[in-house]
Each structure stands twice: as structure tokens, then as C-alpha cells.
Amino acid sequence: WTRGAFGRGLVTLAGDAAHPQTPNLGQGGCTALEDAVVLAGAVSEAVQGSAGGVSERLEQALRVYEEERSARCLPLTVRANIMGLLLQLPYAPVCTVRDTFISSPLFSPSHFLDHTLYNAASAKVAVKAV
């Protein structure tokens, strides 16, 4: 999985097909729903546009959607994989350090939840005139 466009022509991907995630952040379903909101906005704007043909506008809208979703989901995918690795290490010294840190007053779960502040309605899905 890479950053950038992942579709071709009038074909794109959404949900796990576009950005598979391990379940360690519990965000897979959420990002799929975000995909639907962003994709609907991009397609709606393309269909209502007046510059160029509708097919060209739709293709451009899909690439804009892909860029937006890549920028959002790649960090989540990486973070989910790292969290999964750290939480599932069977090495006792690492587990002790992890458990001590999480149970200490220095640990704040808010840092690990900042990814939940995303607003799909504010995604940049503007389609440029072609």
C-alpha cells in the first residue's frame, strides 16, 4: 500500500481494498465510512461540474479522492501495524516496560486517539476545471 492514486480511469478502491489495517486501532470500519463520505462528495461535485466532460471530471474526482484518502489512511495503517507489533511482542522485558509505561501517570491515551478527530466532511474533493 502506497501513498497516492490507487485507481485507474473510472475505477477506484474503498475500505480494506484501498487501505487494509490491522485491528489494533479499531479504525478499519471507520475509515471505510469516511471513504464513502469523501467519495460521495467527490462524485457529486464532478457530476454537477460544467467544465469538460463528465467522464473526465469523474476520473479527476476519483484521483482527488484517492489522494485525500491516502494522506489520511497511510499514517493510520502504519500506526495500527506498529501498535499491533508492540502490543503483541512475547518478549518479557519489552512487555514489562510497555505495561509499566501504560499504567504510569505519564501515559495519556489522548495521544493515541488523535486519529479520531478527523472530519470527513472537510476533505478536499474540489475538482479542477479540465
Secondary structure, 3 states (H helix, E strand, C coil): CCCCCCCECCECCCHHHCCCCCCCCCCHHHHHHHHHHHHHHHHHHHHHCCCCCHHHHHHHHHHHHHHHHHHHHHHHHHHHHHHHHHHCCCCHHHHHHHHHHHHCCCCCHHHHHHHHHCCHHHCCCCCCCC
